[in-house]
Amino acid sequence: MAELTENLDLRRYLTREPVIIALLCVGAIAGFAAVGALSSMYRAQQQSLAVYWFDKGNADLEQHHYERAAQEFHVALLYSRDSYSFRLNLAEALVGLGRIDEASTYFNNLWERQPENGLVNLELARIAVRNKDIERALRFYHNAIYGVWPPEKETMRRQTRLELIDYLLRIDAKRQAQSELIALAATLGNEPARRQHLGGLFLRVQDYPDALSAYRATLRAEPGNAAALAGAGQASFDLARYSQAARYLRPAVAKSPENTSLAALLKTTELVLQMDPYRRGLPQALRDRIVIQAFQTAGARLQTCMPATGLTQPTPAERSLPGTWEKMKPRITARGLRRDPSLAETAMDLVFDIERQTSVTCGAPAGPDMALLLIARLHEGS
């Protein structure tokens, strides 16, 4: 009887065990699900708080409220410690606060994670500029230009190259700036304002052909653009294309009569055109009058320049020029030039020597003397 009872108890236990195990499993699953749900809710809440503080930080960053923005980004990072964008914006806020060393630490860490990031490279370039580290500045600027930018910030690639060009001009690296400008020109299209700006930059690096080309592109779209006319006139002047320069400068001065430097440039241009005795098609009598005027102008320059130098030991050229001019003076008349056609060439050679020498001794001339110096350069070697 006892044995039968034991068998019945064993069967009951064996029957209940799967039910108990099943119930325990269901309970465990329910527990895990509850924990998972709570964990998801916690993460969602953390993410929500992170986004909230990040958005507040961005709003303050846009308003240049850097102190508040930095605090808000710090809070956002408490809820999302590894966020790249949170750290990036915090670094930008620190730059705004002038905490450059701290910002640099963040940017360097971000660069290690994403060395191709355009904005990070740009900020590192700017920090290198502040630190007067030219090598690092150039490297990071180029990294930024050829780096990765989000589609909505793609224009920053061009702005970065412009910033690099401005930096190169500030450190007087004109050759490198010219190379960057040529690369920039290929990306600008034909928008007149951009071409006009490009022309001004080419002028600054003394690339006058490309400057003239850029200004002409602007003028094709906007023929009356006063700034482009002035720029094209300056570029033509620097290329010694004086007739062309005058065609651009005359309407530019008419549109900007208050611009005294532009008016002076036009006056010099017109003097070059008027005082050049080698212009084609000049009647002989007019050519002779121009030579006589040039000779007199150079003589006056010589008389005012040499005493002003105060030199006790003049150079051989400085000693010989006054004597040569005085010796030639009686012959430089309309009659003398008619009688000896080769005399005009000799007189102009002396004029050019005087203008070159006095420009070295007494500094850059002005007015007719500047015109004669430019004419001398125009006909050098001819």
C-alpha positions in Angstrom: 0.0 0.0 0.0 2.8 2.4 0.9 4.5 1.5 -2.4 1.4 2.4 -4.3 1.1 5.7 -2.6 4.7 6.6 -3.4 4.1 5.7 -7.1 1.0 8.0 -7.2 3.0 10.9 -5.6 5.8 10.4 -8.1 3.3 10.5 -11.0 1.7 13.6 -9.7 5.1 15.3 -9.3 6.2 14.3 -12.8 2.9 15.6 -14.2 3.2 19.0 -12.4 6.9 19.6 -13.1 6.5 20.6 -16.8 3.7 22.9 -15.8 5.9 24.5 -13.1 8.8 24.8 -15.6 6.5 26.3 -18.2 5.2 28.8 -15.7 8.7 29.7 -14.6 9.7 30.2 -18.2 6.7 32.4 -18.9 7.5 34.4 -15.8 11.1 34.8 -16.8 10.1 35.9 -20.3 7.7 38.4 -18.9 10.3 39.7 -16.5 12.9 40.1 -19.3 10.2 41.8 -21.5 9.4 44.2 -18.7 13.1 44.9 -18.1 13.6 45.4 -21.8 10.6 47.8 -22.0 11.9 49.8 -19.1 15.4 49.9 -20.6 14.0 51.1 -23.9 11.9 53.7 -22.2 15.0 54.8 -20.3 17.1 55.0 -23.5 14.3 56.9 -25.3 14.1 59.3 -22.5 17.9 59.8 -22.5 17.8 60.3 -26.2 14.9 62.8 -26.0 16.8 64.8 -23.3 20.0 64.7 -25.4 18.2 66.1 -28.5 16.4 68.7 -26.4 19.6 70.1 -25.0 21.4 69.8 -28.3 18.7 71.8 -30.1 18.9 74.5 -27.4 22.6 74.6 -27.8 22.3 75.0 -31.6 19.8 77.9 -31.2 22.2 79.7 -28.8 25.2 78.9 -31.1 23.4 80.5 -34.0 22.8 83.6 -31.9 26.5 83.6 -30.8 25.5 83.0 -27.2 28.6 80.8 -26.8 28.6 80.4 -23.0 25.0 79.1 -22.8 25.6 76.9 -25.9 28.7 75.3 -24.4 26.8 74.5 -21.2 23.9 73.0 -23.1 26.1 70.9 -25.3 27.8 69.6 -22.2 24.4 68.6 -20.8 23.5 66.9 -24.1 26.7 64.9 -23.9 25.7 63.6 -20.4 22.9 61.8 -22.2 24.8 60.8 -25.3 28.5 60.6 -24.5 29.7 59.4 -27.9 27.7 61.7 -30.2 30.0 63.1 -32.9 27.8 66.0 -33.7 27.4 67.0 -30.1 31.2 67.1 -29.6 31.6 69.0 -32.8 29.2 71.7 -31.9 30.6 72.0 -28.4 34.1 72.5 -30.0 32.6 75.3 -32.1 31.1 77.0 -29.1 34.5 76.8 -27.3 36.1 78.5 -30.3 33.5 81.3 -30.0 34.5 81.6 -26.3 38.1 81.9 -27.2 39.0 78.7 -25.4 41.1 77.6 -28.3 43.3 75.0 -26.6 40.2 73.2 -25.3 38.5 73.4 -28.6 41.6 72.1 -30.4 41.6 69.0 -28.2 38.0 68.2 -29.2 38.7 68.9 -32.9 41.8 66.6 -32.9 39.8 63.8 -31.3 37.0 64.3 -33.9 39.6 64.3 -36.7 41.0 61.0 -35.5 37.5 59.5 -35.8 36.7 61.2 -39.2 39.8 62.6 -40.8 37.8 63.4 -44.0 35.3 65.6 -42.3 35.4 69.0 -44.0 34.2 71.2 -41.1 36.7 69.6 -38.6 39.6 70.2 -41.0 38.5 73.8 -41.6 38.4 74.5 -37.9 41.8 72.9 -37.4 43.1 75.1 -40.2 41.8 78.2 -38.5 43.4 77.2 -35.2 46.7 76.6 -37.1 46.4 80.1 -38.6 45.9 81.5 -35.1 49.0 79.7 -33.9 51.0 80.9 -37.0 51.6 77.3 -38.0 51.6 77.7 -41.8 52.4 74.1 -42.6 49.5 72.7 -40.6 47.1 75.5 -41.8 47.8 74.7 -45.5 47.4 71.0 -44.9 44.1 71.3 -43.1 42.7 73.8 -45.5 43.4 71.4 -48.4 41.9 68.5 -46.4 38.8 70.6 -45.9 38.6 71.6 -49.6 38.8 68.0 -50.7 37.0 66.5 -47.7 33.4 65.4 -47.1 30.7 68.0 -46.6 26.9 67.4 -46.1 24.9 68.3 -49.2 23.4 71.4 -47.5 26.9 72.7 -46.8 28.5 71.9 -50.1 29.1 75.7 -50.8 31.5 75.6 -47.9 34.0 73.9 -50.1 34.2 77.0 -52.3 34.2 79.3 -49.3 37.0 77.3 -47.7 39.1 77.8 -50.9 38.4 81.6 -50.8 39.4 81.6 -47.1 42.7 79.8 -48.0 43.4 82.3 -50.8 42.9 85.2 -48.4 45.2 83.6 -46.0 47.9 83.0 -48.7 47.6 86.7 -49.7 48.1 87.7 -46.1 51.3 85.8 -45.8 52.4 87.0 -49.2 52.3 83.6 -50.9 51.1 85.0 -54.2 52.2 82.1 -56.3 50.3 79.6 -54.3 47.3 81.9 -54.1 47.3 82.2 -57.9 47.2 78.4 -58.2 44.3 78.2 -55.9 42.5 81.0 -57.8 42.9 79.0 -61.1 41.4 76.0 -59.4 38.6 78.2 -58.0 37.8 79.7 -61.4 37.0 76.3 -62.8 34.2 75.9 -60.2 32.5 79.3 -60.3 30.4 79.2 -63.4 29.5 82.5 -65.1 27.7 84.3 -62.3 28.7 87.9 -62.7 29.3 88.8 -59.1 31.5 85.8 -58.5 33.5 86.5 -61.7 34.0 90.1 -60.6 35.2 89.0 -57.2 37.6 86.6 -58.9 38.9 89.4 -61.0 39.8 91.4 -57.9 41.6 88.4 -56.5 43.6 87.9 -59.7 44.6 91.5 -59.6 45.9 91.0 -56.0 48.2 88.2 -57.2 49.3 90.2 -60.2 47.8 87.8 -62.7 46.5 90.4 -65.0 45.5 88.3 -68.0 43.2 86.1 -65.8 41.9 89.2 -64.0 41.0 90.8 -67.3 39.3 87.6 -68.4 37.2 87.5 -65.2 36.1 91.1 -65.5 35.2 90.6 -69.2 33.0 87.7 -68.2 31.2 90.0 -65.8 30.9 92.7 -68.4 29.4 90.3 -71.0 26.5 89.8 -68.5 26.5 93.4 -67.1 28.0 95.8 -69.6 27.5 98.8 -67.3 29.0 97.3 -64.2 31.2 100.2 -62.9 33.4 98.0 -60.7 34.0 95.5 -63.5 34.8 98.4 -65.9 37.3 99.8 -63.4 38.9 96.3 -62.8 39.2 95.7 -66.5 40.8 99.1 -66.9 43.3 98.4 -64.1 44.2 95.0 -65.6 44.6 96.4 -69.1 46.8 99.2 -67.7 49.0 96.7 -65.8 49.3 94.8 -69.1 50.5 98.0 -70.8 47.4 97.9 -73.1 46.8 101.6 -72.7 44.3 102.1 -75.5 42.2 99.3 -74.1 42.6 100.6 -70.6 41.2 104.0 -71.6 38.1 102.3 -73.2 37.3 100.7 -69.9 38.4 103.5 -67.6 36.5 106.4 -69.3 33.0 104.9 -68.6 34.2 103.7 -65.2 35.2 107.3 -64.2 32.0 108.7 -65.6 30.0 106.3 -63.4 32.2 107.0 -60.3 33.3 110.6 -60.5 34.1 110.6 -56.7 36.8 107.9 -57.2 39.9 110.1 -57.3 42.4 107.1 -57.7 40.5 105.9 -60.7 40.5 109.3 -62.2 44.2 109.6 -61.7 44.7 106.2 -63.4 42.7 107.4 -66.4 44.7 110.6 -66.5 48.0 108.7 -66.5 46.6 106.4 -69.2 45.7 109.3 -71.4 49.0 110.9 -70.9 50.8 107.7 -72.0 48.7 107.7 -75.2 49.3 111.5 -75.8 53.0 111.5 -75.1 54.1 108.4 -76.9 56.0 109.5 -80.1 56.1 105.9 -81.4 52.3 105.6 -82.0 51.5 104.5 -85.5 50.2 107.1 -88.0 51.5 110.2 -86.2 52.2 113.1 -88.6 55.9 114.1 -88.4 55.2 117.6 -87.1 53.1 116.1 -84.2 55.7 113.6 -83.5 58.4 116.3 -83.2 56.2 118.3 -80.9 55.8 115.3 -78.6 59.5 114.7 -78.6 60.2 118.3 -77.7 57.6 118.2 -74.9 59.1 114.9 -73.5 62.6 116.4 -73.6 61.5 119.5 -71.6 59.6 117.3 -69.1 62.6 115.1 -68.5 64.9 118.1 -68.1 62.6 119.6 -65.5 62.5 116.3 -63.6 66.3 116.1 -63.7 66.7 119.6 -62.3 64.3 119.0 -59.4 65.5 115.5 -58.6 69.3 115.9 -58.6 69.5 118.8 -56.1 66.8 117.1 -53.9 68.9 114.0 -53.4 71.6 115.8 -51.5 74.2 113.4 -52.8 77.8 114.4 -52.3 79.1 111.6 -54.5 76.7 111.2 -57.4 77.0 108.1 -59.6 78.6 108.4 -63.1 75.1 108.3 -64.6 73.9 111.1 -62.3 76.9 113.2 -63.3 76.6 112.6 -67.0 72.8 113.0 -67.5 72.6 116.8 -66.8 75.6 117.5 -69.0 74.2 115.4 -71.9 70.8 117.0 -71.6 72.3 120.6 -71.6 74.5 119.7 -74.6 71.6 118.3 -76.6 69.1 121.0 -75.6 69.9 123.6 -78.4 69.2 121.0 -81.1 65.9 119.8 -79.8 63.7 122.2 -81.7 61.2 121.7 -84.5 63.8 122.8 -87.0 66.6 120.7 -85.6 64.4 117.6 -85.6 63.4 118.2 -89.3 67.0 118.6 -90.3 68.1 115.4 -88.5 65.3 112.7 -88.3 67.6 110.5 -86.2 67.8 113.1 -83.5 64.3 112.3 -82.2 65.4 108.7 -81.4 68.5 110.0 -79.6 66.5 112.5 -77.6 63.9 109.9 -76.5 66.7 107.5 -75.4 68.0 110.3 -73.2 64.5 111.1 -71.9 64.0 107.4 -71.0 67.4 107.2 -69.3 66.5 110.3 -67.2 63.2 109.0 -66.2 64.6 105.6 -65.2 67.5 107.0 -63.2 65.4 109.6 -61.4 62.8 107.1 -60.5 65.6 105.1 -58.7 67.1 108.2 -57.2 64.0 110.2 -56.2 61.3 107.7 -56.1 58.3 107.0 -58.3 57.3 110.0 -60.4 53.8 111.4 -61.1 51.9 113.0 -64.0 53.9 113.4 -67.3 57.0 111.9 -65.8 55.2 108.7 -64.9 53.7 108.6 -68.4 57.2 108.9 -69.9 58.5 106.1 -67.5 55.7 103.8 -68.6 56.4 104.6 -72.3 60.1 103.8 -71.7 59.1 100.4 -70.3 56.6 99.9 -73.1 59.4 100.3 -75.7 62.2 98.6 -73.9 64.1 96.3 -76.3 62.3 97.6 -79.4 
